[in-house]
Amino acid sequence: MTYLFDFDGTLADTDHIMDHIVFDTLRDSGIEIDSIAATVESLNTTGRVIIEPRALVPGEFAHMIDNEKYSADFWKNYDNHYLESVENLYDGIREVLAELKSRGYMLAALSNRKEKYVIGIINTAFGEGYFSAIRGRTDDKPKKPDPHGLNLILDELGVAPENAYMVGDITNDYRVAVNAGVNHVIADWGYGSLKRFKKLGATVFAEKPIDLLEVFK
């Protein structure tokens, strides 16, 4: 059996890292927002605007920035902060992965984060080679819920869909599992909505990471 994991909201709690990146980028643009907490409040109350290439800005400030400068600063700050994700793995994740590997199973990661970042984070957190395959978003490949990346992993590892599980916390993770014909487990400790998952037809849930060992027994 092979177990594929999403990263953000499944292996690690990373929301606050993005908040810090946005805070730093706003200040680089001369916007004197008071704190990271104020940044979060602005994102929640005025909306999240995405400028190219995928830089996040609170809606109330979107008209005040130079898009090109903001985007460049955003990715500069992203480079400065993204490895902080390693410090925010969910409780029990290391133990679960170690146990699955001790049983002889393969681990893989499939994220919509840029591939170079997810590879760097996972290899830093767990060591190079701990995961048998790592895939993220690239400019020339569609992201989840398109099954392309998941199918590439299955082909690379020589695994049939029925012998794989996709573990994730948002609807794209469930949908990519369905689209690729693999089994699913919803990480209920993450960022998704239990009610929404049930409405979509999801049937397998884990309340906390350690519960995965019961699901996979």
DASULKA-V606771 format. One record per residue. N is the residue number from 1. OMEGA is omega as a letter, one per 20 degrees, with the letter a starting at -180 (999 if undefined). Layout:
n = [N:N]
omega = [OMEGA:OMEGA]
//
This chain:
n = [1:2:3:4:5:6:7:8:9:10:11:12:13:14:15:16:17:18:19:20:21:22:23:24:25:26:27:28:29:30:31:32:33:34:35:36:37:38:39:40:41:42:43:44:45:46:47:48:49:50:51:52:53:54:55:56:57:58:59:60:61:62:63:64:65:66:67:68:69:70:71:72:73:74:75:76:77:78:79:80:81:82:83:84:85:86:87:88:89:90:91:92:93:94:95:96:97:98:99:100:101:102:103:104:105:106:107:108:109:110:111:112:113:114:115:116:117:118:119:120:121:122:123:124:125:126:127:128:129:130:131:132:133:134:135:136:137:138:139:140:141:142:143:144:145:146:147:148:149:150:151:152:153:154:155:156:157:158:159:160:161:162:163:164:165:166:167:168:169:170:171:172:173:174:175:176:177:178:179:180:181:182:183:184:185:186:187:188:189:190:191:192:193:194:195:196:197:198:199:200:201:202:203:204:205:206:207:208:209:210:211:212:213:214:215:216:217]
omega = [r:a:r:a:r:r:a:a:r:r:a:r:a:a:a:r:r:r:r:r:r:r:a:a:r:a:r:r:r:r:a:r:a:a:r:r:r:r:r:r:r:r:a:a:a:r:a:r:r:r:a:i:r:r:a:r:r:a:a:a:a:a:a:a:r:a:a:r:a:a:r:r:a:a:r:r:r:r:a:a:a:a:r:r:a:a:a:r:r:r:r:a:a:a:r:a:r:r:r:r:r:r:r:a:r:r:r:r:r:a:r:r:r:a:a:a:a:r:a:a:a:r:r:a:a:a:a:r:r:r:a:r:r:r:r:a:r:a:a:a:r:a:r:j:r:a:a:a:r:r:r:r:a:r:a:a:a:a:r:a:a:r:a:r:r:r:a:a:r:a:r:r:r:a:r:r:r:a:r:r:r:r:a:r:r:r:a:r:a:a:a:a:a:a:r:r:a:r:r:r:r:a:a:a:r:a:r:a:a:r:r:a:r:r:a:a:999]
//
